[in-house]
Amino acid sequence: MPFDPPGPDGSPPPSAATGISSRLVLLFALTCGVSVSSLYVLQPVLEEIRADFSISTSTAALVVTAAQFGYAMGLLLLVPLGDLWNRKVLAPSMMAASAVALLLSALAPGFGALFAASLLVGVSAATAQIVVPWSSSLALPSDRGRVVGVVMSGLLLGILLARVVSGAIAEVGGWRAVLFVGAALMAILAVVVYLLVPADRARPPQAYGTLLASVGRMIATETMLRQRMMLGFLTMFGFSAMWTSIAFLLSGSRGERFSYSEAMIGAFALAGVAGALAAPMFGKLADRGHLRGATTGAWVITIAGWLLLAWPGTPLAALLVGLVVFDFGVQASQLSNQSAIYSLSPDARSRVTTAYMVTYFAGAVAGSVASGYAYDAGGWNLLCLIGIGSAVAGLLLWAGIDRWNSRLTRPR
């Protein structure tokens, strides 16, 4: 996969870190949001899929599992290629593959075909985790935190809004229309990204196996990476646990006072949008050298969000404000972690992303599984206690990490 060569005077191509325009930052944010949304668009329409194919609820839910498994495979096997291949070609190629996979899903004649296509949708959705380090490499060091913050906000908005938009489209055209629209968006974005993003810089060639093995070596040798991986696990554990269980609360599955429709439940994701939009200020704090304070603040805000969500009696106002505060804290924690790991090695940001995001994704899976058992055992109150515990554990872990790092850097 060729790279654009240096200029005639030996200067690097435009993609070297000479700065990135606001237009490209927004394009990257949109690309991340649309790419990752394909993992979640079928969640609100699982009942339609079940009825269409005359299958059980548990079987219908397997399409979501297939997409998540494919995403994990994409993180492990494709994202490291961002350090090897030309991302100007790699990312649009994966986006085109995503468009094809979504189209195949929309045309699936049976559940088996939909399951297989969903697996491919998940693999190609890993495009989002190629774009994030790509945006970081294009940004000036003094602006990297802000740029990553905006792009990550796009990713989180994609996760939060996917269910809302999917439900609205399905109301008009059914579940297949959701996939047709997604395929069209990905195809258009693939062309736009290829045409507008500057050329990637050349990097030394290396074998694919060596590239994958180097991910493990980086985990073994980079203390900061391991630290942020642990923090990322706890961050996503709480995020996944909360958003998995809130549907049960709002539907009144255990006799709670709420009894909202699926459309209304999906609309609650809009409360998290405010937090996602506000959180990039933490990226600016990191740019100004306040990464330690930003990390501490992120965990404190996350705990505050959980406390609001756990307010006795679960008043609607506390729930809505809690969602805003909670998502703000989660996004701020994610930005702090990524600002830290992207400072490690400019030539290995895709591999660093793979290591971090695999752990992050594992936290999501663990949180989702734990939330189901917790809600069955003790409802929303027990779920919130577990969430508060995970956030407090994150703050204490960070305090220990910060103290350890300070001792290592203290003059003797």
RODO-2510 file (C-alpha; in nm, 4 decimals, decimal comma):
residues 412
     n   res          X          Y          Z
     1     m     0,0000     0,0000     0,0000
     2     p     0,2036     0,2996    -0,1278
     3     f     0,2745     0,6206     0,0572
     4     d     0,3052     0,9688    -0,0836
     5     p     0,6763     1,0439    -0,1146
     6     p     0,8596     1,3359     0,0444
     7     g     0,8784     1,6603    -0,1438
     8     p     1,1623     1,7340    -0,3877
     9     d     1,3602     1,9105    -0,1157
    10     g     1,3325     1,6115     0,1167
    11     s     1,0598     1,7708     0,3270
    12     p     0,7936     1,5468     0,4760
    13     p     0,4545     1,5152     0,3095
    14     p     0,1672     1,7272     0,4362
    15     s     0,0535     1,4704     0,6914
    16     a     0,3550     1,5252     0,9145
    17     a     0,2452     1,7037     1,2281
    18     t     0,2088     2,0513     1,0771
    19     g    -0,1352     2,1089     1,2203
    20     i    -0,4876     2,0081     1,1276
    21     s    -0,7720     2,2327     1,0177
    22     s    -1,0998     2,2559     1,2039
    23     r    -1,2741     2,1190     0,8952
    24     l    -1,0676     1,8004     0,9049
    25     v    -1,1150     1,7622     1,2798
    26     l    -1,4921     1,7731     1,2326
    27     l    -1,4669     1,5283     0,9401
    28     f    -1,2698     1,2867     1,1577
    29     a    -1,5253     1,3257     1,4376
    30     l    -1,8116     1,2543     1,1968
    31     t    -1,6269     0,9539     1,0546
    32     c    -1,5699     0,8102     1,4021
    33     g    -1,9314     0,8625     1,5029
    34     v    -2,0817     0,7056     1,1917
    35     s    -1,8318     0,4171     1,1924
    36     v    -1,8930     0,3138     1,5527
    37     s    -2,2694     0,3700     1,5283
    38     s    -2,2984     0,0623     1,3061
    39     l    -2,2352    -0,1476     1,6188
    40     y    -2,5473    -0,0136     1,7885
    41     v    -2,8069     0,0681     1,5213
    42     l    -2,9757    -0,2729     1,5399
    43     q    -3,0268    -0,2695     1,9163
    44     p    -3,3564    -0,0736     1,9083
    45     v    -3,4978    -0,2900     1,6258
    46     l    -3,4208    -0,6379     1,7578
    47     e    -3,7901    -0,7062     1,8115
    48     e    -3,8593    -0,6306     1,4440
    49     i    -3,5775    -0,8635     1,3407
    50     r    -3,7125    -1,1355     1,5687
    51     a    -4,0588    -1,1074     1,4164
    52     d    -3,9285    -1,0842     1,0594
    53     f    -3,7273    -1,4059     1,0829
    54     s    -3,9587    -1,5825     1,3331
    55     i    -3,6786    -1,6447     1,5819
    56     s    -3,6447    -1,6159     1,9587
    57     t    -3,5420    -1,2974     2,1359
    58     s    -3,2125    -1,4497     2,2477
    59     t    -3,1335    -1,5554     1,8915
    60     a    -3,2133    -1,2105     1,7528
    61     a    -2,9763    -1,0549     2,0068
    62     l    -2,6909    -1,2573     1,8565
    63     v    -2,6558    -1,0038     1,5748
    64     v    -2,5351    -0,7518     1,8341
    65     t    -2,2958    -1,0107     1,9774
    66     a    -2,1637    -1,0840     1,6267
    67     a    -2,0963    -0,7151     1,5634
    68     q    -1,9174    -0,6762     1,8975
    69     f    -1,7050    -0,9860     1,8351
    70     g    -1,6160    -0,8577     1,4888
    71     y    -1,5179    -0,5230     1,6386
    72     a    -1,2822    -0,6957     1,8810
    73     m    -1,1223    -0,8812     1,5894
    74     g    -1,0854    -0,5545     1,4010
    75     l    -0,9143    -0,3942     1,7000
    76     l    -0,6694    -0,6816     1,7295
    77     l    -0,5934    -0,7515     1,3647
    78     l    -0,6617    -0,4367     1,1606
    79     v    -0,6019    -0,1304     1,3780
    80     p    -0,2243    -0,2003     1,4124
    81     l    -0,2026    -0,1668     1,0326
    82     g    -0,2415     0,2070     1,0855
    83     d     0,1272     0,2075     1,1843
    84     l     0,2243     0,0170     0,8697
    85     w    -0,0008     0,1117     0,5796
    86     n    -0,1067     0,4404     0,4276
    87     r    -0,4038     0,5498     0,6383
    88     k    -0,5311     0,7717     0,3562
    89     v    -0,6041     0,4446     0,1733
    90     l    -0,6564     0,2089     0,4697
    91     a    -0,9330     0,4050     0,6432
    92     p    -1,1467     0,4730     0,3318
    93     s    -1,1008     0,1094     0,2246
    94     m    -1,2367    -0,0114     0,5582
    95     m    -1,5211     0,2401     0,5335
    96     a    -1,6085     0,1071     0,1876
    97     a    -1,6013    -0,2455     0,3324
    98     s    -1,8353    -0,1259     0,6078
    99     a    -2,0763     0,0107     0,3469
   100     v    -2,0767    -0,3258     0,1683
   101     a    -2,1273    -0,5151     0,4967
   102     l    -2,4191    -0,2907     0,5942
   103     l    -2,5717    -0,3379     0,2493
   104     l    -2,5391    -0,7156     0,2798
   105     s    -2,7057    -0,6945     0,6205
   106     a    -2,9943    -0,4957     0,4753
   107     l    -3,0420    -0,7522     0,1975
   108     a    -3,0024    -1,0591     0,4207
   109     p    -3,2610    -1,3216     0,3175
   110     g    -3,2320    -1,5101     0,6464
   111     f    -3,0938    -1,4786     0,9959
   112     g    -2,7765    -1,6727     0,9157
   113     a    -2,6849    -1,4241     0,6439
   114     l    -2,7613    -1,1320     0,8768
   115     f    -2,5420    -1,2848     1,1478
   116     a    -2,2472    -1,3276     0,9089
   117     a    -2,2880    -0,9768     0,7673
   118     s    -2,3069    -0,8326     1,1209
   119     l    -1,9718    -0,9925     1,1959
   120     l    -1,8239    -0,8080     0,8962
   121     v    -1,9936    -0,4862     1,0076
   122     g    -1,8155    -0,5160     1,3419
   123     v    -1,4748    -0,5817     1,1864
   124     s    -1,4996    -0,2773     0,9595
   125     a    -1,6319    -0,0558     1,2423
   126     a    -1,2768    -0,0622     1,3813
   127     t    -1,2157     0,2214     1,1333
   128     a    -1,2988     0,4545     1,4213
   129     q    -0,9891     0,3421     1,6108
   130     i    -0,7691     0,4062     1,3076
   131     v    -0,9054     0,7570     1,2689
   132     v    -0,8459     0,8655     1,6311
   133     p    -0,4654     0,8113     1,6322
   134     w    -0,4531     0,9443     1,2759
   135     s    -0,6037     1,2740     1,3904
   136     s    -0,3540     1,2801     1,6769
   137     s    -0,0605     1,2386     1,4384
   138     l    -0,1827     1,5280     1,2231
   139     a    -0,2199     1,7653     1,5187
   140     l     0,0508     1,9852     1,6613
   141     p     0,1718     1,8616     2,0024
   142     s     0,0333     2,1762     2,1650
   143     d    -0,3107     2,1075     2,0163
   144     r    -0,3260     1,7274     2,0354
   145     g    -0,5494     1,7008     2,3406
   146     r    -0,8108     1,9339     2,1937
   147     v    -0,8120     1,7534     1,8586
   148     v    -0,8426     1,4080     2,0144
   149     g    -1,1142     1,5454     2,2430
   150     v    -1,3271     1,6653     1,9527
   151     v    -1,2781     1,3417     1,7566
   152     m    -1,3595     1,1294     2,0615
   153     s    -1,6708     1,3386     2,1207
   154     g    -1,7788     1,2396     1,7714
   155     l    -1,7237     0,8756     1,8605
   156     l    -1,9231     0,8989     2,1836
   157     l    -2,2014     1,0897     2,0099
   158     g    -2,2173     0,8104     1,7534
   159     i    -2,2665     0,5582     2,0327
   160     l    -2,5274     0,7703     2,2113
   161     l    -2,7261     0,8816     1,9065
   162     a    -2,7186     0,5561     1,7096
   163     r    -3,0163     0,4163     1,8996
   164     v    -3,2170     0,7379     1,8687
   165     v    -3,1632     0,7783     1,4938
   166     s    -3,2100     0,4075     1,4287
   167     g    -3,5435     0,4053     1,6078
   168     a    -3,6642     0,7084     1,4127
   169     i    -3,5682     0,5587     1,0753
   170     a    -3,7176     0,2209     1,1648
   171     e    -4,0485     0,3870     1,2538
   172     v    -4,0733     0,5040     0,8920
   173     g    -3,9051     0,2319     0,6863
   174     g    -3,8380    -0,0706     0,9051
   175     w    -3,5124    -0,2225     1,0265
   176     r    -3,3687    -0,2772     0,6780
   177     a    -3,3992     0,0960     0,6036
   178     v    -3,1685     0,1650     0,8990
   179     l    -2,8974    -0,0440     0,7346
   180     f    -2,9513     0,1039     0,3877
   181     v    -2,9061     0,4551     0,5286
   182     g    -2,5940     0,3459     0,7172
   183     a    -2,4447     0,1912     0,4029
   184     a    -2,5041     0,5096     0,2039
   185     l    -2,3458     0,7285     0,4731
   186     m    -2,0358     0,5095     0,4951
   187     a    -1,9909     0,5046     0,1164
   188     i    -2,0148     0,8840     0,0957
   189     l    -1,7775     0,9357     0,3886
   190     a    -1,5218     0,6960     0,2383
   191     v    -1,4989     0,9137    -0,0730
   192     v    -1,4923     1,2400     0,1229
   193     v    -1,2153     1,1215     0,3579
   194     y    -1,0010     0,9996     0,0686
   195     l    -1,0383     1,3300    -0,1169
   196     l    -0,9971     1,5734     0,1728
   197     v    -0,7462     1,4214     0,4157
   198     p    -0,3789     1,4962     0,3386
   199     a    -0,1279     1,2323     0,2376
   200     d     0,0117     1,0005     0,5013
   201     r     0,3825     1,0047     0,5770
   202     a     0,6043     0,7112     0,4891
   203     r     0,7094     0,4680     0,7620
   204     p     0,9653     0,1869     0,7645
   205     p     0,8221    -0,1418     0,6330
   206     q     0,7903    -0,4393     0,8666
   207     a     0,6264    -0,7808     0,8630
   208     y     0,2641    -0,8045     0,9773
   209     g     0,3484    -1,0698     1,2369
   210     t     0,6238    -0,8508     1,3769
   211     l     0,3794    -0,5609     1,3912
   212     l     0,1272    -0,7607     1,5950
   213     a     0,3963    -0,8998     1,8254
   214     s     0,5164    -0,5467     1,8957
   215     v     0,1797    -0,4683     2,0588
   216     g     0,2579    -0,7216     2,3301
   217     r     0,6100    -0,5848     2,3705
   218     m     0,4757    -0,2327     2,4133
   219     i     0,2388    -0,3500     2,6861
   220     a     0,5282    -0,5239     2,8616
   221     t     0,7667    -0,2278     2,8422
   222     e     0,5442     0,0822     2,8705
   223     t     0,4354     0,1344     3,2307
   224     m     0,2126     0,4306     3,1462
   225     l     0,0288     0,2254     2,8854
   226     r    -0,0469    -0,0494     3,1367
   227     q    -0,1647     0,2078     3,3896
   228     r    -0,4004     0,3751     3,1454
   229     m    -0,5277     0,0366     3,0237
   230     m    -0,6396    -0,0443     3,3788
   231     l    -0,8071     0,2946     3,4148
   232     g    -0,9737     0,2516     3,0755
   233     f    -1,1128    -0,0868     3,1787
   234     l    -1,2818     0,0647     3,4843
   235     t    -1,4074     0,3632     3,2832
   236     m    -1,5845     0,1505     3,0252
   237     f    -1,7041    -0,1009     3,2851
   238     g    -1,9162     0,1679     3,4483
   239     f    -2,0291     0,3247     3,1212
   240     s    -2,1450    -0,0067     2,9760
   241     a    -2,3102    -0,1187     3,2996
   242     m    -2,5141     0,1992     3,3280
   243     w    -2,6329     0,2190     2,9669
   244     t    -2,7125    -0,1524     2,9580
   245     s    -2,9354    -0,1372     3,2664
   246     i    -3,1046     0,1986     3,2308
   247     a    -3,3475     0,0527     2,9756
   248     f    -3,4748    -0,1859     3,2439
   249     l    -3,5237     0,1037     3,4865
   250     l    -3,7071     0,3237     3,2374
   251     s    -3,9330     0,0426     3,1174
   252     g    -4,0341    -0,0434     3,4745
   253     s    -3,9231    -0,4051     3,4437
   254     r    -3,9101    -0,4464     3,8247
   255     g    -4,2121    -0,2334     3,9031
   256     e    -4,0279     0,1006     3,8972
   257     r    -4,2447     0,4071     3,8557
   258     f    -4,1164     0,4647     3,5009
   259     s    -4,2962     0,3013     3,2097
   260     y    -4,1567     0,4607     2,8951
   261     s    -4,1815     0,3375     2,5380
   262     e    -3,8745     0,2169     2,3492
   263     a    -3,8589     0,5460     2,1590
   264     m    -3,8607     0,7458     2,4821
   265     i    -3,5973     0,5199     2,6366
   266     g    -3,3742     0,5758     2,3349
   267     a    -3,4265     0,9508     2,3650
   268     f    -3,2662     0,9463     2,7107
   269     a    -2,9346     0,9032     2,5297
   270     l    -2,9722     1,2690     2,4327
   271     a    -2,9030     1,3611     2,7953
   272     g    -2,5547     1,2199     2,7548
   273     v    -2,4881     1,4343     2,4489
   274     a    -2,4342     1,7451     2,6622
   275     g    -2,1598     1,5690     2,8531
   276     a    -1,9969     1,4449     2,5348
   277     l    -1,9933     1,7948     2,3862
   278     a    -1,8523     1,9586     2,6993
   279     a    -1,5792     1,7083     2,7785
   280     p    -1,3201     1,8212     2,5158
   281     m    -1,2206     2,0977     2,7577
   282     f    -1,0276     1,8236     2,9365
   283     g    -0,8244     1,7765     2,6199
   284     k    -0,7281     2,1433     2,6406
   285     l    -0,6220     2,0933     3,0033
   286     a    -0,3946     1,8111     2,8900
   287     d    -0,2458     2,0367     2,6200
   288     r    -0,1607     2,2905     2,8919
   289     g     0,0229     2,0352     3,1032
   290     h    -0,2564     1,9599     3,3504
   291     l    -0,3037     1,5918     3,2653
   292     r    -0,2780     1,4785     3,6286
   293     g    -0,5453     1,7209     3,7448
   294     a    -0,7656     1,6379     3,4456
   295     t    -0,7512     1,2667     3,5283
   296     t    -0,8372     1,3265     3,8932
   297     g    -1,1205     1,5603     3,7999
   298     a    -1,2633     1,3101     3,5520
   299     w    -1,2974     1,0409     3,8182
   300     v    -1,4459     1,2813     4,0735
   301     i    -1,7063     1,3928     3,8181
   302     t    -1,7863     1,0306     3,7307
   303     i    -1,8481     0,9528     4,0985
   304     a    -2,0721     1,2601     4,1254
   305     g    -2,2692     1,1375     3,8246
   306     w    -2,3214     0,7965     3,9832
   307     l    -2,4380     0,9576     4,3087
   308     l    -2,7002     1,1577     4,1193
   309     l    -2,8143     0,8464     3,9337
   310     a    -2,8476     0,6677     4,2694
   311     w    -3,0567     0,9482     4,4255
   312     p    -3,3209     0,7928     4,6560
   313     g    -3,6476     0,7455     4,4724
   314     t    -3,4780     0,8116     4,1353
   315     p    -3,6455     1,1468     4,0601
   316     l    -3,6460     1,2295     3,6893
   317     a    -3,4483     1,5524     3,7352
   318     a    -3,1689     1,3728     3,9229
   319     l    -3,1644     1,1024     3,6567
   320     l    -3,1303     1,3489     3,3691
   321     v    -2,8654     1,5623     3,5393
   322     g    -2,6871     1,2468     3,6492
   323     l    -2,6684     1,1228     3,2909
   324     v    -2,5131     1,4514     3,1778
   325     v    -2,2583     1,4566     3,4611
   326     f    -2,1793     1,0861     3,4301
   327     d    -2,1173     1,0981     3,0543
   328     f    -1,9071     1,4111     3,1024
   329     g    -1,6859     1,2276     3,3509
   330     v    -1,6549     0,9159     3,1353
   331     q    -1,5600     1,1148     2,8270
   332     a    -1,3122     1,3245     3,0275
   333     s    -1,1515     1,0084     3,1638
   334     q    -1,1225     0,8632     2,8151
   335     l    -0,9646     1,1828     2,6819
   336     s    -0,7169     1,1950     2,9686
   337     n    -0,6139     0,8356     2,9036
   338     q    -0,5714     0,8852     2,5308
   339     s    -0,3819     1,2118     2,5726
   340     a    -0,1392     1,0199     2,7929
   341     i    -0,0871     0,7152     2,5710
   342     y    -0,0516     0,9177     2,2502
   343     s     0,2502     1,0905     2,4028
   344     l     0,4413     0,7608     2,4144
   345     s     0,5479     0,6873     2,0566
   346     p     0,4471     0,8928     1,7514
   347     d     0,5227     0,5999     1,5180
   348     a     0,3199     0,3437     1,7143
   349     r    -0,0047     0,5221     1,7935
   350     s    -0,2216     0,2655     1,6169
   351     r    -0,0622    -0,0178     1,8148
   352     v    -0,0978     0,1804     2,1360
   353     t    -0,4631     0,2289     2,0448
   354     t    -0,5040    -0,1456     1,9913
   355     a    -0,3612    -0,2280     2,3342
   356     y    -0,5700     0,0351     2,5099
   357     m    -0,8950    -0,0258     2,3244
   358     v    -0,8879    -0,4044     2,3634
   359     t    -0,8787    -0,3521     2,7402
   360     y    -1,1394    -0,0779     2,7117
   361     f    -1,3627    -0,3106     2,5125
   362     a    -1,3099    -0,5876     2,7690
   363     g    -1,4352    -0,3443     3,0324
   364     a    -1,7467    -0,2850     2,8229
   365     v    -1,8178    -0,6562     2,7984
   366     a    -1,7572    -0,7088     3,1716
   367     g    -1,9809    -0,4142     3,2602
   368     s    -2,2594    -0,5356     3,0360
   369     v    -2,2513    -0,8865     3,1819
   370     a    -2,2225    -0,7659     3,5425
   371     s    -2,5080    -0,5198     3,5016
   372     g    -2,7494    -0,7924     3,3954
   373     y    -2,6769    -1,0023     3,7021
   374     a    -2,6782    -0,6970     3,9294
   375     y    -3,0134    -0,5731     3,8031
   376     d    -3,1698    -0,9162     3,8388
   377     a    -3,0392    -0,9419     4,1956
   378     g    -3,1058    -0,5930     4,3289
   379     g    -3,2405    -0,3624     4,0620
   380     w    -3,1202    -0,0103     3,9922
   381     n    -2,9966     0,0498     4,3476
   382     l    -2,7532    -0,2419     4,3388
   383     l    -2,6412    -0,1439     3,9899
   384     c    -2,5609     0,2080     4,1117
   385     l    -2,3714     0,0741     4,4140
   386     i    -2,1550    -0,1338     4,1812
   387     g    -2,1085     0,1690     3,9556
   388     i    -2,0069     0,3908     4,2467
   389     g    -1,7684     0,1200     4,3627
   390     s    -1,6044     0,0933     4,0212
   391     a    -1,5620     0,4717     3,9993
   392     v    -1,4173     0,4945     4,3507
   393     a    -1,1840     0,2078     4,2606
   394     g    -1,0770     0,4055     3,9539
   395     l    -1,0051     0,7164     4,1614
   396     l    -0,8083     0,5174     4,4208
   397     l    -0,6169     0,3338     4,1480
   398     w    -0,5290     0,6642     3,9855
   399     a    -0,4193     0,8103     4,3205
   400     g    -0,1868     0,5142     4,3686
   401     i    -0,0540     0,5407     4,0127
   402     d     0,0045     0,9140     4,0482
   403     r     0,1889     0,8666     4,3754
   404     w     0,4005     0,5881     4,2263
   405     n     0,4885     0,7973     3,9216
   406     s     0,5744     1,0973     4,1394
   407     r     0,8139     0,8875     4,3483
   408     l     0,9871     0,7594     4,0351
   409     t     1,0377     1,1088     3,8941
   410     r     1,1325     1,2753     4,2243
   411     p     1,4999     1,3855     4,2346
   412     r     1,7093     1,1736     4,4692
***
